[in-house]
Amino acid sequence: MILVGVGCSVTEGSGLVKDPGKDYVYNTPYRLQNCWLGQLSQQLGATYINLGDAGGSNFYIGQQVASFINYEMHQYSNKQLVFCIGWTEIARTSWWHEDTFHWIHSKHIEQGRERNKFQNSFKEWVLDSQGDEAGGNQALTDSAKLLVNSVCASRKIPLLQFNALGDHHTYHEYENYYLPNKNTLDYLKQDQLIPDDGHPNELGHRDIASRLYNFIKEHKILQL
């Protein structure tokens, strides 16, 4: 069994101490075994592929799932894949940059302003005009969730999902969704498992993994 994790910095494992000796490397060398995805894979006796990307939006997460299914999944035709989605805050925006062939996430606009880039651009306007309560990004989040859930259902790919960052207003009922209208990090803050940099520490990632593992067992999502 292979867990395919998609999400933002919480899934990527930002803020954790890097230990190259414990890495399960996929594309980049710093995705850590002690992130929640790595710890959950250990509990399930599985390996994992971590596609988490700091600053990524929910639209980006949906596109990453679609891209993996279209271009990567054939390599694992003899393996059971399970998508593990850590949805992020809805205010984020991502787009594909045609000149560099890379994704750009909304947080990079703030960095761009400091370098006098993205001044008066359409994408800057999109970001500034869509805050946490804006209908535009909520619609993008809902469309991303619909895409991921429908594609996984049609292909019979097990799906585990939760809100890694931000409060969500989920307008559809999805299967295997842990706390669909709650911010998981709120629980970690109560237990002081999030340092000053805003990312869960190793104990915080362990807490997330334990919550998801118990959810999997309770709802019999996988045959354990």
Secondary structure by P-SEA (a helix, b strand, c coil): cbbbbbbccccccccccccccccccccccccccccaaaaaaaaacbbbbbcccccccaaaaaaaaaaaaaccccccccbbbbbbbbcccccbbbbbbccccccccaaaaaaaaaaccccccaaaaaaaacccccaaaaaaaaaaaaaaaaaaaaaccbbbbcccccccccccccccccccccccaaaaaaaccccccccccaaaaaaaaaaaaaaaaaaccccc
